[in-house]
């Protein structure tokens, strides 16, 4: 059996992340776990590769060079409606998780996530959402973070229009977005 025949039988996974180092490391690890990994660093690359190869799995970063990765979910599903899309993000929020699932993503994980968690999420048929009320209310900082994420999602990831809607200077908003999410 030739190497090309073996590659054709591996499940095709499209990895979309604008961080070249992260993309390379995760791509190599997923390839070692039995996936034919296609790597894209932006929306145009991702859609082009998806049209050529119709991936069964997609690992999609939420933040692609300042643009929302959520806007890729529908076009990716139009290429392959059965694709299992995992949104992986360092900017996790309840709002973006809900939006991702509403748009058709099958899972949503916050970075850092280990390889086993990523693979489990790709193959899981159940989205795990806890319906239990938290023991502690969210902090004011976390509430602000959630609100900013919701408004950002409503404006398609556009920082300038989000800043206008929040009546905030664009650079102030960019500084807030550059910070890690506040703990609940």
C-alpha positions as protocol buffer text, in pm:
chain_id: "A"
residue {
  index: 1
  type: UNK
  ca { x: 0 y: 0 z: 0 }
}
residue {
  index: 2
  type: UNK
  ca { x: 140 y: 340 z: -95 }
}
residue {
  index: 3
  type: UNK
  ca { x: 168 y: 640 z: 135 }
}
residue {
  index: 4
  type: UNK
  ca { x: -85 y: 834 z: -74 }
}
residue {
  index: 5
  type: UNK
  ca { x: -341 y: 555 z: -31 }
}
residue {
  index: 6
  type: UNK
  ca { x: -290 y: 565 z: 347 }
}
residue {
  index: 7
  type: UNK
  ca { x: -333 y: 945 z: 351 }
}
residue {
  index: 8
  type: UNK
  ca { x: -659 y: 919 z: 157 }
}
residue {
  index: 9
  type: UNK
  ca { x: -806 y: 692 z: 426 }
}
residue {
  index: 10
  type: UNK
  ca { x: -716 y: 925 z: 715 }
}
residue {
  index: 11
  type: UNK
  ca { x: -990 y: 1163 z: 830 }
}
residue {
  index: 12
  type: UNK
  ca { x: -927 y: 1512 z: 691 }
}
residue {
  index: 13
  type: UNK
  ca { x: -896 y: 1784 z: 954 }
}
residue {
  index: 14
  type: UNK
  ca { x: -870 y: 2155 z: 875 }
}
residue {
  index: 15
  type: UNK
  ca { x: -679 y: 2351 z: 1139 }
}
residue {
  index: 16
  type: UNK
  ca { x: -744 y: 2727 z: 1121 }
}
residue {
  index: 17
  type: UNK
  ca { x: -528 y: 2939 z: 1351 }
}
residue {
  index: 18
  type: UNK
  ca { x: -333 y: 3256 z: 1271 }
}
residue {
  index: 19
  type: UNK
  ca { x: -55 y: 3175 z: 1522 }
}
residue {
  index: 20
  type: UNK
  ca { x: 206 y: 2991 z: 1310 }
}
residue {
  index: 21
  type: UNK
  ca { x: 379 y: 2825 z: 1608 }
}
residue {
  index: 22
  type: UNK
  ca { x: 53 y: 2701 z: 1762 }
}
residue {
  index: 23
  type: UNK
  ca { x: -75 y: 2589 z: 1422 }
}
residue {
  index: 24
  type: UNK
  ca { x: 246 y: 2396 z: 1351 }
}
residue {
  index: 25
  type: UNK
  ca { x: 264 y: 2223 z: 1693 }
}
residue {
  index: 26
  type: UNK
  ca { x: -106 y: 2128 z: 1709 }
}
residue {
  index: 27
  type: UNK
  ca { x: -103 y: 2022 z: 1343 }
}
residue {
  index: 28
  type: UNK
  ca { x: 192 y: 1790 z: 1399 }
}
residue {
  index: 29
  type: UNK
  ca { x: 31 y: 1640 z: 1713 }
}
residue {
  index: 30
  type: UNK
  ca { x: -301 y: 1579 z: 1534 }
}
residue {
  index: 31
  type: UNK
  ca { x: -120 y: 1420 z: 1238 }
}
residue {
  index: 32
  type: UNK
  ca { x: 53 y: 1182 z: 1480 }
}
residue {
  index: 33
  type: UNK
  ca { x: -293 y: 1088 z: 1613 }
}
residue {
  index: 34
  type: UNK
  ca { x: -415 y: 977 z: 1270 }
}
residue {
  index: 35
  type: UNK
  ca { x: -554 y: 1284 z: 1093 }
}
residue {
  index: 36
  type: UNK
  ca { x: -463 y: 1423 z: 755 }
}
residue {
  index: 37
  type: UNK
  ca { x: -409 y: 1783 z: 871 }
}
residue {
  index: 38
  type: UNK
  ca { x: -458 y: 2081 z: 643 }
}
residue {
  index: 39
  type: UNK
  ca { x: -330 y: 2406 z: 792 }
}
residue {
  index: 40
  type: UNK
  ca { x: -475 y: 2750 z: 725 }
}
residue {
  index: 41
  type: UNK
  ca { x: -372 y: 3079 z: 882 }
}
residue {
  index: 42
  type: UNK
  ca { x: -669 y: 3291 z: 777 }
}
residue {
  index: 43
  type: UNK
  ca { x: -1022 y: 3287 z: 640 }
}
residue {
  index: 44
  type: UNK
  ca { x: -935 y: 3285 z: 270 }
}
residue {
  index: 45
  type: UNK
  ca { x: -689 y: 2997 z: 310 }
}
residue {
  index: 46
  type: UNK
  ca { x: -940 y: 2803 z: 520 }
}
residue {
  index: 47
  type: UNK
  ca { x: -1223 y: 2836 z: 268 }
}
residue {
  index: 48
  type: UNK
  ca { x: -996 y: 2749 z: -25 }
}
residue {
  index: 49
  type: UNK
  ca { x: -867 y: 2435 z: 148 }
}
residue {
  index: 50
  type: UNK
  ca { x: -1219 y: 2340 z: 259 }
}
residue {
  index: 51
  type: UNK
  ca { x: -1349 y: 2362 z: -97 }
}
residue {
  index: 52
  type: UNK
  ca { x: -1061 y: 2147 z: -225 }
}
residue {
  index: 53
  type: UNK
  ca { x: -1067 y: 1877 z: 44 }
}
residue {
  index: 54
  type: UNK
  ca { x: -1410 y: 1888 z: 221 }
}
residue {
  index: 55
  type: UNK
  ca { x: -1271 y: 1823 z: 571 }
}
residue {
  index: 56
  type: UNK
  ca { x: -1460 y: 1602 z: 814 }
}
residue {
  index: 57
  type: UNK
  ca { x: -1324 y: 1796 z: 1111 }
}
residue {
  index: 58
  type: UNK
  ca { x: -1235 y: 2162 z: 1164 }
}
residue {
  index: 59
  type: UNK
  ca { x: -1048 y: 2317 z: 1455 }
}
residue {
  index: 60
  type: UNK
  ca { x: -1121 y: 2688 z: 1427 }
}
residue {
  index: 61
  type: UNK
  ca { x: -963 y: 2969 z: 1629 }
}
residue {
  index: 62
  type: UNK
  ca { x: -1214 y: 3230 z: 1746 }
}
residue {
  index: 63
  type: UNK
  ca { x: -979 y: 3523 z: 1686 }
}
residue {
  index: 64
  type: UNK
  ca { x: -813 y: 3528 z: 1343 }
}
residue {
  index: 65
  type: UNK
  ca { x: -591 y: 3834 z: 1320 }
}
residue {
  index: 66
  type: UNK
  ca { x: -857 y: 4051 z: 1483 }
}
residue {
  index: 67
  type: UNK
  ca { x: -1146 y: 3901 z: 1285 }
}
residue {
  index: 68
  type: UNK
  ca { x: -1405 y: 3667 z: 1432 }
}
residue {
  index: 69
  type: UNK
  ca { x: -1360 y: 3304 z: 1335 }
}
residue {
  index: 70
  type: UNK
  ca { x: -1734 y: 3259 z: 1393 }
}
residue {
  index: 71
  type: UNK
  ca { x: -1802 y: 3408 z: 1051 }
}
residue {
  index: 72
  type: UNK
  ca { x: -1635 y: 3102 z: 893 }
}
residue {
  index: 73
  type: UNK
  ca { x: -1868 y: 2845 z: 1047 }
}
residue {
  index: 74
  type: UNK
  ca { x: -2153 y: 2881 z: 796 }
}
residue {
  index: 75
  type: UNK
  ca { x: -1930 y: 2886 z: 484 }
}
residue {
  index: 76
  type: UNK
  ca { x: -1741 y: 2580 z: 612 }
}
residue {
  index: 77
  type: UNK
  ca { x: -2067 y: 2396 z: 673 }
}
residue {
  index: 78
  type: UNK
  ca { x: -2190 y: 2490 z: 326 }
}
residue {
  index: 79
  type: UNK
  ca { x: -1886 y: 2304 z: 186 }
}
residue {
  index: 80
  type: UNK
  ca { x: -1946 y: 1998 z: 408 }
}
residue {
  index: 81
  type: UNK
  ca { x: -2268 y: 2004 z: 613 }
}
residue {
  index: 82
  type: UNK
  ca { x: -2147 y: 1702 z: 813 }
}
residue {
  index: 83
  type: UNK
  ca { x: -1819 y: 1865 z: 921 }
}
residue {
  index: 84
  type: UNK
  ca { x: -1761 y: 1866 z: 1296 }
}
residue {
  index: 85
  type: UNK
  ca { x: -1639 y: 2212 z: 1392 }
}
residue {
  index: 86
  type: UNK
  ca { x: -1456 y: 2278 z: 1718 }
}
residue {
  index: 87
  type: UNK
  ca { x: -1408 y: 2644 z: 1810 }
}
residue {
  index: 88
  type: UNK
  ca { x: -1089 y: 2674 z: 2013 }
}
residue {
  index: 89
  type: UNK
  ca { x: -1018 y: 3006 z: 2179 }
}
residue {
  index: 90
  type: UNK
  ca { x: -806 y: 3190 z: 2428 }
}
residue {
  index: 91
  type: UNK
  ca { x: -1092 y: 3440 z: 2468 }
}
residue {
  index: 92
  type: UNK
  ca { x: -1366 y: 3212 z: 2597 }
}
residue {
  index: 93
  type: UNK
  ca { x: -1698 y: 3359 z: 2699 }
}
residue {
  index: 94
  type: UNK
  ca { x: -2049 y: 3230 z: 2743 }
}
residue {
  index: 95
  type: UNK
  ca { x: -2173 y: 3457 z: 2465 }
}
residue {
  index: 96
  type: UNK
  ca { x: -1927 y: 3334 z: 2203 }
}
residue {
  index: 97
  type: UNK
  ca { x: -1983 y: 2971 z: 2307 }
}
residue {
  index: 98
  type: UNK
  ca { x: -2358 y: 3008 z: 2256 }
}
residue {
  index: 99
  type: UNK
  ca { x: -2308 y: 3195 z: 1928 }
}
residue {
  index: 100
  type: UNK
  ca { x: -2067 y: 2928 z: 1799 }
}
residue {
  index: 101
  type: UNK
  ca { x: -2313 y: 2648 z: 1871 }
}
residue {
  index: 102
  type: UNK
  ca { x: -2607 y: 2845 z: 1723 }
}
residue {
  index: 103
  type: UNK
  ca { x: -2405 y: 2895 z: 1404 }
}
residue {
  index: 104
  type: UNK
  ca { x: -2337 y: 2522 z: 1376 }
}
residue {
  index: 105
  type: UNK
  ca { x: -2016 y: 2449 z: 1566 }
}
residue {
  index: 106
  type: UNK
  ca { x: -2034 y: 2115 z: 1740 }
}
residue {
  index: 107
  type: UNK
  ca { x: -1799 y: 2203 z: 2027 }
}
residue {
  index: 108
  type: UNK
  ca { x: -1626 y: 2496 z: 2195 }
}
residue {
  index: 109
  type: UNK
  ca { x: -1310 y: 2475 z: 2407 }
}
residue {
  index: 110
  type: UNK
  ca { x: -1102 y: 2735 z: 2586 }
}
residue {
  index: 111
  type: UNK
  ca { x: -725 y: 2741 z: 2539 }
}
residue {
  index: 112
  type: UNK
  ca { x: -513 y: 2596 z: 2672 }
}
residue {
  index: 113
  type: UNK
  ca { x: -671 y: 2261 z: 2592 }
}
residue {
  index: 114
  type: UNK
  ca { x: -470 y: 1942 z: 2579 }
}
residue {
  index: 115
  type: UNK
  ca { x: -465 y: 1717 z: 2275 }
}
residue {
  index: 116
  type: UNK
  ca { x: -687 y: 1451 z: 2435 }
}
residue {
  index: 117
  type: UNK
  ca { x: -955 y: 1712 z: 2515 }
}
residue {
  index: 118
  type: UNK
  ca { x: -943 y: 1842 z: 2157 }
}
residue {
  index: 119
  type: UNK
  ca { x: -980 y: 1493 z: 2008 }
}
residue {
  index: 120
  type: UNK
  ca { x: -1258 y: 1404 z: 2252 }
}
residue {
  index: 121
  type: UNK
  ca { x: -1442 y: 1726 z: 2162 }
}
residue {
  index: 122
  type: UNK
  ca { x: -1408 y: 1657 z: 1790 }
}
residue {
  index: 123
  type: UNK
  ca { x: -1574 y: 1317 z: 1828 }
}
residue {
  index: 124
  type: UNK
  ca { x: -1825 y: 1395 z: 2102 }
}
residue {
  index: 125
  type: UNK
  ca { x: -2187 y: 1420 z: 2000 }
}
residue {
  index: 126
  type: UNK
  ca { x: -2296 y: 1604 z: 2314 }
}
residue {
  index: 127
  type: UNK
  ca { x: -2221 y: 1966 z: 2384 }
}
residue {
  index: 128
  type: UNK
  ca { x: -2157 y: 1984 z: 2755 }
}
residue {
  index: 129
  type: UNK
  ca { x: -2339 y: 2281 z: 2905 }
}
residue {
  index: 130
  type: UNK
  ca { x: -2397 y: 2289 z: 3276 }
}
residue {
  index: 131
  type: UNK
  ca { x: -2745 y: 2398 z: 3379 }
}
residue {
  index: 132
  type: UNK
  ca { x: -2644 y: 2429 z: 3744 }
}
residue {
  index: 133
  type: UNK
  ca { x: -2633 y: 2781 z: 3883 }
}
residue {
  index: 134
  type: UNK
  ca { x: -2284 y: 2893 z: 3988 }
}
residue {
  index: 135
  type: UNK
  ca { x: -2204 y: 2887 z: 4359 }
}
residue {
  index: 136
  type: UNK
  ca { x: -2070 y: 3243 z: 4343 }
}
residue {
  index: 137
  type: UNK
  ca { x: -2201 y: 3532 z: 4130 }
}
residue {
  index: 138
  type: UNK
  ca { x: -1972 y: 3661 z: 3858 }
}
residue {
  index: 139
  type: UNK
  ca { x: -1737 y: 3943 z: 3944 }
}
residue {
  index: 140
  type: UNK
  ca { x: -1804 y: 4288 z: 3799 }
}
residue {
  index: 141
  type: UNK
  ca { x: -1490 y: 4252 z: 3584 }
}
residue {
  index: 142
  type: UNK
  ca { x: -1616 y: 3921 z: 3444 }
}
residue {
  index: 143
  type: UNK
  ca { x: -1959 y: 4070 z: 3375 }
}
residue {
  index: 144
  type: UNK
  ca { x: -1789 y: 4352 z: 3185 }
}
residue {
  index: 145
  type: UNK
  ca { x: -1583 y: 4096 z: 2987 }
}
residue {
  index: 146
  type: UNK
  ca { x: -1898 y: 3899 z: 2897 }
}
residue {
  index: 147
  type: UNK
  ca { x: -2079 y: 4218 z: 2789 }
}
residue {
  index: 148
  type: UNK
  ca { x: -1788 y: 4330 z: 2571 }
}
residue {
  index: 149
  type: UNK
  ca { x: -1775 y: 3984 z: 2409 }
}
residue {
  index: 150
  type: UNK
  ca { x: -2150 y: 3991 z: 2340 }
}
residue {
  index: 151
  type: UNK
  ca { x: -2133 y: 4335 z: 2177 }
}
residue {
  index: 152
  type: UNK
  ca { x: -1823 y: 4232 z: 1980 }
}
residue {
  index: 153
  type: UNK
  ca { x: -2009 y: 3925 z: 1852 }
}
residue {
  index: 154
  type: UNK
  ca { x: -2311 y: 4140 z: 1759 }
}
residue {
  index: 155
  type: UNK
  ca { x: -2080 y: 4356 z: 1547 }
}
residue {
  index: 156
  type: UNK
  ca { x: -1919 y: 4061 z: 1369 }
}
residue {
  index: 157
  type: UNK
  ca { x: -1586 y: 4102 z: 1547 }
}
residue {
  index: 158
  type: UNK
  ca { x: -1542 y: 4459 z: 1420 }
}
residue {
  index: 159
  type: UNK
  ca { x: -1351 y: 4642 z: 1693 }
}
residue {
  index: 160
  type: UNK
  ca { x: -1426 y: 4993 z: 1567 }
}
residue {
  index: 161
  type: UNK
  ca { x: -1804 y: 4949 z: 1551 }
}
residue {
  index: 162
  type: UNK
  ca { x: -1798 y: 4766 z: 1887 }
}
residue {
  index: 163
  type: UNK
  ca { x: -1611 y: 5057 z: 2044 }
}
residue {
  index: 164
  type: UNK
  ca { x: -1870 y: 5301 z: 1907 }
}
residue {
  index: 165
  type: UNK
  ca { x: -2155 y: 5087 z: 2041 }
}
residue {
  index: 166
  type: UNK
  ca { x: -1991 y: 5073 z: 2384 }
}
residue {
  index: 167
  type: UNK
  ca { x: -1915 y: 5448 z: 2370 }
}
residue {
  index: 168
  type: UNK
  ca { x: -1551 y: 5364 z: 2428 }
}
residue {
  index: 169
  type: UNK
  ca { x: -1231 y: 5469 z: 2253 }
}
residue {
  index: 170
  type: UNK
  ca { x: -1115 y: 5203 z: 2007 }
}
residue {
  index: 171
  type: UNK
  ca { x: -767 y: 5177 z: 2165 }
}
residue {
  index: 172
  type: UNK
  ca { x: -920 y: 5130 z: 2511 }
}
residue {
  index: 173
  type: UNK
  ca { x: -1131 y: 4846 z: 2375 }
}
residue {
  index: 174
  type: UNK
  ca { x: -828 y: 4692 z: 2203 }
}
residue {
  index: 175
  type: UNK
  ca { x: -639 y: 4697 z: 2535 }
}
residue {
  index: 176
  type: UNK
  ca { x: -932 y: 4526 z: 2708 }
}
residue {
  index: 177
  type: UNK
  ca { x: -951 y: 4263 z: 2435 }
}
residue {
  index: 178
  type: UNK
  ca { x: -577 y: 4196 z: 2451 }
}
residue {
  index: 179
  type: UNK
  ca { x: -602 y: 4095 z: 2816 }
}
residue {
  index: 180
  type: UNK
  ca { x: -679 y: 3738 z: 2922 }
}
residue {
  index: 181
  type: UNK
  ca { x: -1043 y: 3679 z: 3017 }
}
residue {
  index: 182
  type: UNK
  ca { x: -1122 y: 3772 z: 3373 }
}
residue {
  index: 183
  type: UNK
  ca { x: -1199 y: 3481 z: 3604 }
}
residue {
  index: 184
  type: UNK
  ca { x: -1561 y: 3449 z: 3706 }
}
